[in-house]
Amino acid sequence: MMGSRDSEIYRPALLGVVEDCWLLLCHIALSGRNELEFEDIGKKIAKKCQGLPLAIKTMGSLLRFKSTLEEW
């Protein structure tokens, strides 16, 4: 970046384990509902977010009102 030093750039922390990513995605997308049918595809989506919390939050928000596996 022009005019900025490396110490001024914010670098967000990544979530480490796919399970942590899935828990965050589940919390946002399913609003705390425990629906096991979404777990497999949800973990695949969480893995594709590569530990980025903002990506997981965005995907969770998009999936919140999707109620079938086909929509996910």
All heavy atoms as a GROMACS GRO file, in nm:
protein
  568
    1MET      N    1   0.084  -0.118   0.000
    1MET     CA    2   0.000   0.000   0.000
    1MET      C    3   0.089   0.124   0.000
    1MET      O    4   0.191   0.127   0.067
    1MET     CB    5  -0.089   0.002   0.122
    1MET     CG    6  -0.197  -0.098   0.120
    1MET     SD    7  -0.302  -0.067   0.263
    1MET     CE    8  -0.415  -0.197   0.240
    2MET      N    9   0.045   0.223  -0.067
    2MET     CA   10   0.124   0.345  -0.075
    2MET      C   11   0.109   0.425   0.053
    2MET      O   12  -0.001   0.444   0.103
    2MET     CB   13   0.078   0.427  -0.194
    2MET     CG   14   0.106   0.357  -0.327
    2MET     SD   15   0.059   0.456  -0.465
    2MET     CE   16   0.174   0.589  -0.452
    3GLY      N   17   0.220   0.468   0.105
    3GLY     CA   18   0.216   0.557   0.219
    3GLY      C   19   0.189   0.492   0.353
    3GLY      O   20   0.171   0.561   0.451
    4SER      N   21   0.182   0.363   0.358
    4SER     CA   22   0.158   0.298   0.488
    4SER      C   23   0.274   0.206   0.520
    4SER      O   24   0.335   0.147   0.433
    4SER     CB   25   0.027   0.221   0.487
    4SER     OG   26   0.034   0.116   0.397
    5ARG      N   27   0.300   0.196   0.646
    5ARG     CA   28   0.405   0.106   0.690
    5ARG      C   29   0.343  -0.028   0.726
    5ARG      O   30   0.224  -0.037   0.757
    5ARG     CB   31   0.478   0.164   0.810
    5ARG     CG   32   0.561   0.286   0.770
    5ARG     CD   33   0.623   0.343   0.890
    5ARG     NE   34   0.517   0.424   0.951
    5ARG     CZ   35   0.532   0.507   1.051
    5ARG    NH1   36   0.648   0.519   1.107
    5ARG    NH2   37   0.432   0.576   1.097
    6ASP      N   38   0.422  -0.131   0.722
    6ASP     CA   39   0.373  -0.265   0.751
    6ASP      C   40   0.313  -0.274   0.891
    6ASP      O   41   0.219  -0.349   0.914
    6ASP     CB   42   0.486  -0.367   0.735
    6ASP     CG   43   0.435  -0.507   0.716
    6ASP    OD1   44   0.329  -0.523   0.652
    6ASP    OD2   45   0.501  -0.601   0.764
    7SER      N   46   0.363  -0.196   0.985
    7SER     CA   47   0.312  -0.199   1.122
    7SER      C   48   0.173  -0.137   1.133
    7SER      O   49   0.102  -0.159   1.230
    7SER     CB   50   0.408  -0.128   1.217
    7SER     OG   51   0.417   0.009   1.182
    8GLU      N   52   0.130  -0.060   1.032
    8GLU     CA   53   0.000   0.005   1.034
    8GLU      C   54  -0.110  -0.080   0.971
    8GLU      O   55  -0.226  -0.044   0.975
    8GLU     CB   56   0.007   0.139   0.963
    8GLU     CG   57   0.099   0.239   1.031
    8GLU     CD   58   0.117   0.364   0.949
    8GLU    OE1   59   0.078   0.367   0.830
    8GLU    OE2   60   0.171   0.461   1.004
    9ILE      N   61  -0.074  -0.191   0.910
    9ILE     CA   62  -0.171  -0.275   0.841
    9ILE      C   63  -0.230  -0.376   0.940
    9ILE      O   64  -0.156  -0.446   1.008
    9ILE     CB   65  -0.106  -0.348   0.722
    9ILE    CG1   66  -0.057  -0.246   0.621
    9ILE    CG2   67  -0.205  -0.445   0.658
    9ILE    CD1   68   0.025  -0.306   0.509
   10TYR      N   69  -0.362  -0.380   0.947
   10TYR     CA   70  -0.429  -0.475   1.037
   10TYR      C   71  -0.437  -0.611   0.969
   10TYR      O   72  -0.481  -0.623   0.856
   10TYR     CB   73  -0.570  -0.426   1.071
   10TYR     CG   74  -0.645  -0.523   1.157
   10TYR    CD1   75  -0.611  -0.538   1.291
   10TYR    CD2   76  -0.748  -0.600   1.105
   10TYR    CE1   77  -0.678  -0.628   1.371
   10TYR    CE2   78  -0.815  -0.691   1.184
   10TYR     CZ   79  -0.781  -0.704   1.317
   10TYR     OH   80  -0.847  -0.793   1.396
   11ARG      N   81  -0.395  -0.713   1.039
   11ARG     CA   82  -0.401  -0.849   0.989
   11ARG      C   83  -0.490  -0.931   1.082
   11ARG      O   84  -0.450  -0.961   1.194
   11ARG     CB   85  -0.262  -0.909   0.983
   11ARG     CG   86  -0.166  -0.826   0.897
   11ARG     CD   87  -0.056  -0.908   0.838
   11ARG     NE   88   0.046  -0.829   0.774
   11ARG     CZ   89   0.034  -0.768   0.657
   11ARG    NH1   90  -0.077  -0.774   0.592
   11ARG    NH2   91   0.135  -0.699   0.605
   12PRO      N   92  -0.612  -0.963   1.038
   12PRO     CA   93  -0.704  -1.036   1.126
   12PRO      C   94  -0.656  -1.177   1.155
   12PRO      O   95  -0.588  -1.239   1.073
   12PRO     CB   96  -0.835  -1.039   1.046
   12PRO     CG   97  -0.794  -1.023   0.905
   12PRO     CD   98  -0.668  -0.939   0.907
   13ALA      N   99  -0.690  -1.225   1.272
   13ALA     CA  100  -0.655  -1.362   1.310
   13ALA      C  101  -0.747  -1.460   1.238
   13ALA      O  102  -0.864  -1.430   1.213
   13ALA     CB  103  -0.668  -1.378   1.460
   14LEU      N  104  -0.694  -1.574   1.205
   14LEU     CA  105  -0.773  -1.678   1.139
   14LEU      C  106  -0.821  -1.778   1.242
   14LEU      O  107  -0.755  -1.801   1.343
   14LEU     CB  108  -0.688  -1.750   1.034
   14LEU     CG  109  -0.630  -1.664   0.922
   14LEU    CD1  110  -0.542  -1.750   0.832
   14LEU    CD2  111  -0.739  -1.598   0.843
   15LEU      N  112  -0.937  -1.837   1.216
   15LEU     CA  113  -0.982  -1.947   1.299
   15LEU      C  114  -0.905  -2.070   1.256
   15LEU      O  115  -0.886  -2.095   1.138
   15LEU     CB  116  -1.132  -1.970   1.282
   15LEU     CG  117  -1.221  -1.853   1.325
   15LEU    CD1  118  -1.366  -1.884   1.293
   15LEU    CD2  119  -1.205  -1.823   1.472
   16GLY      N  120  -0.860  -2.149   1.351
   16GLY     CA  121  -0.768  -2.256   1.320
   16GLY      C  122  -0.830  -2.382   1.265
   16GLY      O  123  -0.791  -2.433   1.162
   17VAL      N  124  -0.928  -2.434   1.330
   17VAL     CA  125  -0.980  -2.567   1.299
   17VAL      C  126  -1.113  -2.554   1.224
   17VAL      O  127  -1.190  -2.462   1.250
   17VAL     CB  128  -1.002  -2.646   1.430
   17VAL    CG1  129  -1.045  -2.787   1.404
   17VAL    CG2  130  -0.877  -2.642   1.516
   18VAL      N  131  -1.138  -2.645   1.131
   18VAL     CA  132  -1.264  -2.644   1.056
   18VAL      C  133  -1.382  -2.652   1.152
   18VAL      O  134  -1.486  -2.590   1.130
   18VAL     CB  135  -1.268  -2.760   0.954
   18VAL    CG1  136  -1.404  -2.770   0.887
   18VAL    CG2  137  -1.160  -2.742   0.850
   19GLU      N  138  -1.364  -2.724   1.263
   19GLU     CA  139  -1.472  -2.737   1.361
   19GLU      C  140  -1.510  -2.601   1.419
   19GLU      O  141  -1.628  -2.571   1.437
   19GLU     CB  142  -1.430  -2.834   1.472
   19GLU     CG  143  -1.542  -2.876   1.562
   19GLU     CD  144  -1.649  -2.958   1.493
   19GLU    OE1  145  -1.618  -3.034   1.400
   19GLU    OE2  146  -1.767  -2.945   1.532
   20ASP      N  147  -1.411  -2.516   1.448
   20ASP     CA  148  -1.439  -2.381   1.498
   20ASP      C  149  -1.513  -2.299   1.393
   20ASP      O  150  -1.606  -2.225   1.425
   20ASP     CB  151  -1.310  -2.310   1.538
   20ASP     CG  152  -1.245  -2.370   1.660
   20ASP    OD1  153  -1.315  -2.438   1.737
   20ASP    OD2  154  -1.124  -2.348   1.678
   21CYS      N  155  -1.471  -2.312   1.269
   21CYS     CA  156  -1.538  -2.242   1.159
   21CYS      C  157  -1.682  -2.288   1.146
   21CYS      O  158  -1.773  -2.207   1.127
   21CYS     CB  159  -1.464  -2.265   1.029
   21CYS     SG  160  -1.294  -2.204   1.027
   22TRP      N  161  -1.702  -2.419   1.157
   22TRP     CA  162  -1.838  -2.475   1.146
   22TRP      C  163  -1.926  -2.425   1.260
   22TRP      O  164  -2.041  -2.390   1.241
   22TRP     CB  165  -1.834  -2.626   1.143
   22TRP     CG  166  -1.966  -2.690   1.177
   22TRP    CD1  167  -1.991  -2.775   1.280
   22TRP    CD2  168  -2.091  -2.674   1.109
   22TRP    NE1  169  -2.123  -2.811   1.282
   22TRP    CE2  170  -2.187  -2.751   1.177
   22TRP    CE3  171  -2.131  -2.600   0.999
   22TRP    CZ2  172  -2.319  -2.757   1.139
   22TRP    CZ3  173  -2.265  -2.607   0.960
   22TRP    CH2  174  -2.357  -2.684   1.028
   23LEU      N  175  -1.872  -2.418   1.380
   23LEU     CA  176  -1.951  -2.371   1.495
   23LEU      C  177  -1.996  -2.226   1.475
   23LEU      O  178  -2.110  -2.192   1.505
   23LEU     CB  179  -1.872  -2.386   1.624
   23LEU     CG  180  -1.851  -2.529   1.672
   23LEU    CD1  181  -1.760  -2.531   1.794
   23LEU    CD2  182  -1.983  -2.596   1.703
   24LEU      N  183  -1.907  -2.142   1.423
   24LEU     CA  184  -1.943  -2.003   1.396
   24LEU      C  185  -2.047  -1.996   1.284
   24LEU      O  186  -2.147  -1.925   1.296
   24LEU     CB  187  -1.819  -1.922   1.360
   24LEU     CG  188  -1.842  -1.775   1.328
   24LEU    CD1  189  -1.908  -1.703   1.447
   24LEU    CD2  190  -1.711  -1.707   1.291
   25LEU      N  191  -2.026  -2.070   1.177
   25LEU     CA  192  -2.122  -2.073   1.067
   25LEU      C  193  -2.258  -2.123   1.114
   25LEU      O  194  -2.361  -2.064   1.082
   25LEU     CB  195  -2.070  -2.161   0.953
   25LEU     CG  196  -2.159  -2.171   0.830
   25LEU    CD1  197  -2.164  -2.038   0.756
   25LEU    CD2  198  -2.109  -2.280   0.736
   26CYS      N  199  -2.258  -2.227   1.194
   26CYS     CA  200  -2.381  -2.284   1.248
   26CYS      C  201  -2.454  -2.183   1.336
   26CYS      O  202  -2.576  -2.167   1.327
   26CYS     CB  203  -2.348  -2.410   1.328
   26CYS     SG  204  -2.491  -2.493   1.398
   27HIS      N  205  -2.379  -2.114   1.419
   27HIS     CA  206  -2.439  -2.014   1.509
   27HIS      C  207  -2.508  -1.903   1.430
   27HIS      O  208  -2.617  -1.859   1.464
   27HIS     CB  209  -2.331  -1.956   1.600
   27HIS     CG  210  -2.379  -1.849   1.690
   27HIS    ND1  211  -2.457  -1.874   1.801
   27HIS    CD2  212  -2.363  -1.714   1.685
   27HIS    CE1  213  -2.486  -1.759   1.860
   27HIS    NE2  214  -2.430  -1.662   1.791
   28ILE      N  215  -2.444  -1.859   1.322
   28ILE     CA  216  -2.499  -1.749   1.242
   28ILE      C  217  -2.609  -1.798   1.150
   28ILE      O  218  -2.718  -1.741   1.144
   28ILE     CB  219  -2.387  -1.679   1.163
   28ILE    CG1  220  -2.289  -1.614   1.259
   28ILE    CG2  221  -2.445  -1.576   1.066
   28ILE    CD1  222  -2.161  -1.567   1.195
   29ALA      N  223  -2.584  -1.905   1.075
   29ALA     CA  224  -2.678  -1.950   0.972
   29ALA      C  225  -2.801  -2.019   1.031
   29ALA      O  226  -2.911  -2.003   0.981
   29ALA     CB  227  -2.608  -2.045   0.875
   30LEU      N  228  -2.781  -2.096   1.136
   30LEU     CA  229  -2.892  -2.174   1.191
   30LEU      C  230  -2.952  -2.110   1.317
   30LEU      O  231  -3.043  -2.166   1.376
   30LEU     CB  232  -2.846  -2.316   1.222
   30LEU     CG  233  -2.796  -2.396   1.101
   30LEU    CD1  234  -2.744  -2.532   1.145
   30LEU    CD2  235  -2.906  -2.411   0.997
   31SER      N  236  -2.900  -1.996   1.356
   31SER     CA  237  -2.949  -1.923   1.473
   31SER      C  238  -2.958  -2.011   1.596
   31SER      O  239  -3.054  -2.004   1.672
   31SER     CB  240  -3.085  -1.860   1.443
   31SER     OG  241  -3.078  -1.773   1.334
   32GLY      N  242  -2.860  -2.098   1.613
   32GLY     CA  243  -2.858  -2.183   1.731
   32GLY      C  244  -2.939  -2.310   1.720
   32GLY      O  245  -2.934  -2.394   1.809
   33ARG      N  246  -3.017  -2.327   1.612
   33ARG     CA  247  -3.093  -2.451   1.594
   33ARG      C  248  -2.994  -2.564   1.567
   33ARG      O  249  -2.895  -2.546   1.498
   33ARG     CB  250  -3.188  -2.440   1.474
   33ARG     CG  251  -3.292  -2.334   1.488
   33ARG     CD  252  -3.385  -2.336   1.367
   33ARG     NE  253  -3.311  -2.344   1.242
   33ARG     CZ  254  -3.313  -2.252   1.148
   33ARG    NH1  255  -3.382  -2.144   1.162
   33ARG    NH2  256  -3.244  -2.269   1.037
   34ASN      N  257  -3.022  -2.678   1.620
   34ASN     CA  258  -2.933  -2.793   1.601
   34ASN      C  259  -2.991  -2.881   1.492
   34ASN      O  260  -3.074  -2.967   1.518
   34ASN     CB  261  -2.917  -2.871   1.732
   34ASN     CG  262  -2.812  -2.977   1.721
   34ASN    OD1  263  -2.736  -2.981   1.627
   34ASN    ND2  264  -2.808  -3.064   1.819
   35GLU      N  265  -2.952  -2.857   1.369
   35GLU     CA  266  -3.003  -2.934   1.256
   35GLU      C  267  -2.887  -3.012   1.195
   35GLU      O  268  -2.805  -2.958   1.122
   35GLU     CB  269  -3.067  -2.840   1.155
   35GLU     CG  270  -3.187  -2.766   1.216
   35GLU     CD  271  -3.269  -2.694   1.112
   35GLU    OE1  272  -3.270  -2.737   0.996
   35GLU    OE2  273  -3.331  -2.595   1.150
   36LEU      N  274  -2.882  -3.139   1.227
   36LEU     CA  275  -2.770  -3.224   1.186
   36LEU      C  276  -2.762  -3.246   1.036
   36LEU      O  277  -2.655  -3.276   0.984
   36LEU     CB  278  -2.779  -3.359   1.258
   36LEU     CG  279  -2.765  -3.351   1.411
   36LEU    CD1  280  -2.785  -3.489   1.472
   36LEU    CD2  281  -2.629  -3.296   1.448
   37GLU      N  282  -2.873  -3.230   0.965
   37GLU     CA  283  -2.872  -3.254   0.820
   37GLU      C  284  -2.781  -3.156   0.745
   37GLU      O  285  -2.734  -3.186   0.636
   37GLU     CB  286  -3.013  -3.248   0.764
   37GLU     CG  287  -3.078  -3.110   0.778
   37GLU     CD  288  -3.223  -3.109   0.737
   37GLU    OE1  289  -3.249  -3.097   0.617
   37GLU    OE2  290  -3.308  -3.123   0.826
   38PHE      N  291  -2.754  -3.040   0.805
   38PHE     CA  292  -2.670  -2.939   0.740
   38PHE      C  293  -2.523  -2.952   0.776
   38PHE      O  294  -2.440  -2.879   0.724
   38PHE     CB  295  -2.718  -2.798   0.777
   38PHE     CG  296  -2.854  -2.765   0.724
   38PHE    CD1  297  -2.964  -2.764   0.808
   38PHE    CD2  298  -2.872  -2.736   0.590
   38PHE    CE1  299  -3.090  -2.733   0.760
   38PHE    CE2  300  -2.998  -2.705   0.541
   38PHE     CZ  301  -3.107  -2.704   0.625
   39GLU      N  302  -2.489  -3.044   0.865
   39GLU     CA  303  -2.352  -3.050   0.917
   39GLU      C  304  -2.248  -3.082   0.809
   39GLU      O  305  -2.145  -3.016   0.800
   39GLU     CB  306  -2.342  -3.150   1.031
   39GLU     CG  307  -2.208  -3.147   1.099
   39GLU     CD  308  -2.204  -3.226   1.228
   39GLU    OE1  309  -2.309  -3.278   1.270
   39GLU    OE2  310  -2.096  -3.234   1.285
   40ASP      N  311  -2.273  -3.183   0.726
   40ASP     CA  312  -2.174  -3.220   0.624
   40ASP      C  313  -2.146  -3.107   0.526
   40ASP      O  314  -2.031  -3.070   0.502
   40ASP     CB  315  -2.219  -3.345   0.548
   40ASP     CG  316  -2.210  -3.470   0.632
   40ASP    OD1  317  -2.131  -3.472   0.728
   40ASP    OD2  318  -2.282  -3.567   0.602
   41ILE      N  319  -2.251  -3.052   0.469
   41ILE     CA  320  -2.231  -2.943   0.372
   41ILE      C  321  -2.182  -2.817   0.441
   41ILE      O  322  -2.101  -2.743   0.387
   41ILE     CB  323  -2.359  -2.917   0.289
   41ILE    CG1  324  -2.325  -2.828   0.171
   41ILE    CG2  325  -2.468  -2.856   0.374
   41ILE    CD1  326  -2.426  -2.829   0.061
   42GLY      N  327  -2.226  -2.796   0.564
   42GLY     CA  328  -2.181  -2.680   0.640
   42GLY      C  329  -2.032  -2.683   0.667
   42GLY      O  330  -1.963  -2.581   0.659
   43LYS      N  331  -1.980  -2.801   0.698
   43LYS     CA  332  -1.835  -2.814   0.721
   43LYS      C  333  -1.756  -2.793   0.592
   43LYS      O  334  -1.646  -2.737   0.594
   43LYS     CB  335  -1.803  -2.949   0.783
   43LYS     CG  336  -1.842  -2.955   0.929
   43LYS     CD  337  -1.800  -3.083   0.994
   43LYS     CE  338  -1.834  -3.082   1.142
   43LYS     NZ  339  -1.794  -3.203   1.211
   44LYS      N  340  -1.813  -2.833   0.479
   44LYS     CA  341  -1.746  -2.808   0.351
   44LYS      C  342  -1.742  -2.659   0.321
   44LYS      O  343  -1.641  -2.606   0.273
   44LYS     CB  344  -1.818  -2.883   0.239
   44LYS     CG  345  -1.800  -3.033   0.245
   44LYS     CD  346  -1.877  -3.102   0.136
   44LYS     CE  347  -1.866  -3.253   0.149
   44LYS     NZ  348  -1.948  -3.323   0.049
   45ILE      N  349  -1.852  -2.591   0.349
   45ILE     CA  350  -1.857  -2.446   0.328
   45ILE      C  351  -1.758  -2.377   0.422
   45ILE      O  352  -1.684  -2.288   0.381
   45ILE     CB  353  -2.000  -2.393   0.350
   45ILE    CG1  354  -2.092  -2.445   0.239
   45ILE    CG2  355  -2.002  -2.240   0.354
   45ILE    CD1  356  -2.240  -2.421   0.264
   46ALA      N  357  -1.756  -2.420   0.548
   46ALA     CA  358  -1.666  -2.362   0.647
   46ALA      C  359  -1.520  -2.381   0.605
   46ALA      O  360  -1.438  -2.291   0.620
   46ALA     CB  361  -1.691  -2.423   0.784
   47LYS      N  362  -1.488  -2.496   0.550
   47LYS     CA  363  -1.351  -2.523   0.505
   47LYS      C  364  -1.311  -2.430   0.391
   47LYS      O  365  -1.199  -2.380   0.385
   47LYS     CB  366  -1.338  -2.669   0.462
   47LYS     CG  367  -1.198  -2.709   0.427
   47LYS     CD  368  -1.188  -2.857   0.394
   47LYS     CE  369  -1.045  -2.895   0.362
   47LYS     NZ  370  -1.032  -3.038   0.334
   48LYS      N  371  -1.406  -2.402   0.300
   48LYS     CA  372  -1.377  -2.314   0.187
   48LYS      C  373  -1.355  -2.169   0.231
   48LYS      O  374  -1.294  -2.091   0.159
   48LYS     CB  375  -1.490  -2.320   0.084
   48LYS     CG  376  -1.489  -2.450   0.008
   48LYS     CD  377  -1.592  -2.450  -0.102
   48LYS     CE  378  -1.583  -2.581  -0.178
   48LYS     NZ  379  -1.664  -2.580  -0.298
   49CYS      N  380  -1.405  -2.134   0.350
   49CYS     CA  381  -1.384  -1.998   0.402
   49CYS      C  382  -1.242  -1.980   0.455
   49CYS      O  383  -1.202  -1.868   0.487
   49CYS     CB  384  -1.485  -1.968   0.511
   49CYS     SG  385  -1.654  -1.948   0.450
   50GLN      N  386  -1.165  -2.086   0.464
   50GLN     CA  387  -1.023  -2.084   0.499
   50GLN      C  388  -0.993  -2.012   0.630
   50GLN      O  389  -0.892  -1.945   0.644
   50GLN     CB  390  -0.941  -2.024   0.386
   50GLN     CG  391  -0.952  -2.103   0.258
   50GLN     CD  392  -0.872  -2.042   0.146
   50GLN    OE1  393  -0.820  -1.932   0.154
   50GLN    NE2  394  -0.863  -2.116   0.036
   51GLY      N  395  -1.084  -2.025   0.727
   51GLY     CA  396  -1.059  -1.969   0.859
   51GLY      C  397  -1.082  -1.819   0.871
   51GLY      O  398  -1.053  -1.760   0.974
   52LEU      N  399  -1.133  -1.755   0.768
   52LEU     CA  400  -1.157  -1.611   0.770
   52LEU      C  401  -1.292  -1.582   0.835
   52LEU      O  402  -1.397  -1.614   0.778
   52LEU     CB  403  -1.153  -1.552   0.629
   52LEU     CG  404  -1.019  -1.560   0.558
   52LEU    CD1  405  -1.035  -1.527   0.411
   52LEU    CD2  406  -0.920  -1.466   0.625
   53PRO      N  407  -1.293  -1.521   0.953
   53PRO     CA  408  -1.419  -1.496   1.023
   53PRO      C  409  -1.519  -1.413   0.943
   53PRO      O  410  -1.639  -1.439   0.947
   53PRO     CB  411  -1.377  -1.422   1.150
   53PRO     CG  412  -1.235  -1.460   1.170
   53PRO     CD  413  -1.178  -1.481   1.034
   54LEU      N  414  -1.472  -1.314   0.868
   54LEU     CA  415  -1.563  -1.231   0.790
   54LEU      C  416  -1.629  -1.313   0.678
   54LEU      O  417  -1.749  -1.297   0.651
   54LEU     CB  418  -1.490  -1.110   0.731
   54LEU     CG  419  -1.578  -1.013   0.651
   54LEU    CD1  420  -1.691  -0.960   0.737
   54LEU    CD2  421  -1.494  -0.900   0.597
   55ALA      N  422  -1.554  -1.402   0.616
   55ALA     CA  423  -1.610  -1.488   0.511
   55ALA      C  424  -1.716  -1.582   0.572
   55ALA      O  425  -1.823  -1.602   0.512
   55ALA     CB  426  -1.501  -1.570   0.444
   56ILE      N  427  -1.688  -1.635   0.690
   56ILE     CA  428  -1.783  -1.724   0.756
   56ILE      C  429  -1.909  -1.648   0.794
   56ILE      O  430  -2.021  -1.695   0.774
   56ILE     CB  431  -1.718  -1.789   0.879
   56ILE    CG1  432  -1.603  -1.879   0.834
   56ILE    CG2  433  -1.821  -1.868   0.960
   56ILE    CD1  434  -1.511  -1.921   0.944
   57LYS      N  435  -1.894  -1.527   0.847
   57LYS     CA  436  -2.011  -1.446   0.884
   57LYS      C  437  -2.095  -1.411   0.762
   57LYS      O  438  -2.217  -1.418   0.765
   57LYS     CB  439  -1.968  -1.318   0.955
   57LYS     CG  440  -2.087  -1.237   1.003
   57LYS     CD  441  -2.045  -1.110   1.067
   57LYS     CE  442  -2.162  -1.029   1.118
   57LYS     NZ  443  -2.281  -1.029   1.039
   58THR      N  444  -2.028  -1.378   0.653
   58THR     CA  445  -2.100  -1.344   0.530
   58THR      C  446  -2.178  -1.464   0.477
   58THR      O  447  -2.296  -1.452   0.443
   58THR     CB  448  -2.001  -1.294   0.422
   58THR    OG1  449  -1.932  -1.180   0.474
   58THR    CG2  450  -2.073  -1.257   0.295
   59MET      N  451  -2.114  -1.579   0.472
   59MET     CA  452  -2.183  -1.700   0.424
   59MET      C  453  -2.297  -1.737   0.518
   59MET      O  454  -2.405  -1.775   0.474
   59MET     CB  455  -2.084  -1.817   0.412
   59MET     CG  456  -1.986  -1.803   0.300
   59MET     SD  457  -2.063  -1.781   0.137
   59MET     CE  458  -2.154  -1.931   0.122
   60GLY      N  459  -2.275  -1.727   0.649
   60GLY     CA  460  -2.380  -1.757   0.746
   60GLY      C  461  -2.500  -1.667   0.728
   60GLY      O  462  -2.615  -1.711   0.735
   61SER      N  463  -2.474  -1.539   0.704
   61SER     CA  464  -2.584  -1.444   0.684
   61SER      C  465  -2.661  -1.475   0.556
   61SER      O  466  -2.783  -1.461   0.551
   61SER     CB  467  -2.529  -1.301   0.678
   61SER     OG  468  -2.469  -1.267   0.800
   62LEU      N  469  -2.590  -1.517   0.451
   62LEU     CA  470  -2.657  -1.552   0.326
   62LEU      C  471  -2.741  -1.680   0.340
   62LEU      O  472  -2.844  -1.694   0.275
   62LEU     CB  473  -2.554  -1.571   0.215
   62LEU     CG  474  -2.486  -1.444   0.165
   62LEU    CD1  475  -2.370  -1.479   0.073
   62LEU    CD2  476  -2.585  -1.354   0.094
   63LEU      N  477  -2.694  -1.772   0.424
   63LEU     CA  478  -2.763  -1.901   0.440
   63LEU      C  479  -2.871  -1.900   0.547
   63LEU      O  480  -2.947  -1.996   0.559
   63LEU     CB  481  -2.660  -2.010   0.472
   63LEU     CG  482  -2.559  -2.039   0.361
   63LEU    CD1  483  -2.450  -2.131   0.413
   63LEU    CD2  484  -2.628  -2.099   0.240
   64ARG      N  485  -2.880  -1.794   0.624
   64ARG     CA  486  -2.972  -1.790   0.738
   64ARG      C  487  -3.116  -1.823   0.701
   64ARG      O  488  -3.185  -1.892   0.775
   64ARG     CB  489  -2.966  -1.654   0.805
   64ARG     CG  490  -3.069  -1.640   0.916
   64ARG     CD  491  -3.047  -1.516   0.994
   64ARG     NE  492  -2.967  -1.559   1.108
   64ARG     CZ  493  -2.914  -1.478   1.196
   64ARG    NH1  494  -2.929  -1.350   1.182
   64ARG    NH2  495  -2.846  -1.524   1.297
   65PHE      N  496  -3.163  -1.775   0.590
   65PHE     CA  497  -3.303  -1.796   0.552
   65PHE      C  498  -3.322  -1.905   0.449
   65PHE      O  499  -3.430  -1.920   0.391
   65PHE     CB  500  -3.365  -1.664   0.506
   65PHE     CG  501  -3.361  -1.559   0.613
   65PHE    CD1  502  -3.270  -1.455   0.607
   65PHE    CD2  503  -3.444  -1.568   0.723
   65PHE    CE1  504  -3.265  -1.360   0.709
   65PHE    CE2  505  -3.440  -1.474   0.825
   65PHE     CZ  506  -3.350  -1.370   0.817
   66LYS      N  507  -3.219  -1.984   0.426
   66LYS     CA  508  -3.228  -2.101   0.338
   66LYS      C  509  -3.263  -2.221   0.424
   66LYS      O  510  -3.194  -2.250   0.522
   66LYS     CB  511  -3.097  -2.126   0.264
   66LYS     CG  512  -3.039  -2.005   0.193
   66LYS     CD  513  -3.127  -1.959   0.081
   66LYS     CE  514  -3.059  -1.842   0.010
   66LYS     NZ  515  -3.144  -1.777  -0.084
   67SER      N  516  -3.370  -2.291   0.389
   67SER     CA  517  -3.418  -2.396   0.480
   67SER      C  518  -3.398  -2.539   0.428
   67SER      O  519  -3.428  -2.634   0.499
   67SER     CB  520  -3.566  -2.373   0.509
   67SER     OG  521  -3.641  -2.370   0.390
   68THR      N  522  -3.348  -2.554   0.307
   68THR     CA  523  -3.328  -2.691   0.254
   68THR      C  524  -3.183  -2.711   0.213
   68THR      O  525  -3.110  -2.615   0.188
   68THR     CB  526  -3.417  -2.717   0.131
   68THR    OG1  527  -3.377  -2.630   0.025
   68THR    CG2  528  -3.566  -2.695   0.163
   69LEU      N  529  -3.143  -2.837   0.203
   69LEU     CA  530  -3.007  -2.869   0.160
   69LEU      C  531  -2.981  -2.821   0.018
   69LEU      O  532  -2.871  -2.780  -0.015
   69LEU     CB  533  -2.982  -3.019   0.170
   69LEU     CG  534  -2.956  -3.074   0.309
   69LEU    CD1  535  -2.944  -3.226   0.305
   69LEU    CD2  536  -2.830  -3.014   0.367
   70GLU      N  537  -3.082  -2.829  -0.067
   70GLU     CA  538  -3.066  -2.785  -0.205
   70GLU      C  539  -3.034  -2.636  -0.212
   70GLU      O  540  -2.956  -2.592  -0.296
   70GLU     CB  541  -3.193  -2.814  -0.286
   70GLU     CG  542  -3.217  -2.960  -0.313
   70GLU     CD  543  -3.277  -3.033  -0.191
   70GLU    OE1  544  -3.345  -2.971  -0.108
   70GLU    OE2  545  -3.252  -3.155  -0.179
   71GLU      N  546  -3.094  -2.555  -0.123
   71GLU     CA  547  -3.067  -2.411  -0.121
   71GLU      C  548  -2.926  -2.384  -0.068
   71GLU      O  549  -2.863  -2.287  -0.110
   71GLU     CB  550  -3.169  -2.339  -0.035
   71GLU     CG  551  -3.308  -2.337  -0.095
   71GLU     CD  552  -3.409  -2.272  -0.004
   71GLU    OE1  553  -3.412  -2.302   0.116
   71GLU    OE2  554  -3.485  -2.188  -0.057
   72TRP      N  555  -2.879  -2.468   0.023
   72TRP     CA  556  -2.745  -2.451   0.079
   72TRP      C  557  -2.644  -2.486  -0.028
   72TRP      O  558  -2.539  -2.436  -0.038
   72TRP     CB  559  -2.725  -2.538   0.203
   72TRP     CG  560  -2.770  -2.470   0.326
   72TRP    CD1  561  -2.890  -2.408   0.350
   72TRP    CD2  562  -2.694  -2.454   0.447
   72TRP    NE1  563  -2.894  -2.358   0.474
   72TRP    CE2  564  -2.775  -2.385   0.538
   72TRP    CE3  565  -2.568  -2.495   0.486
   72TRP    CZ2  566  -2.732  -2.354   0.666
   72TRP    CZ3  567  -2.526  -2.464   0.613
   72TRP    CH2  568  -2.607  -2.394   0.701
   0.00000   0.00000   0.00000
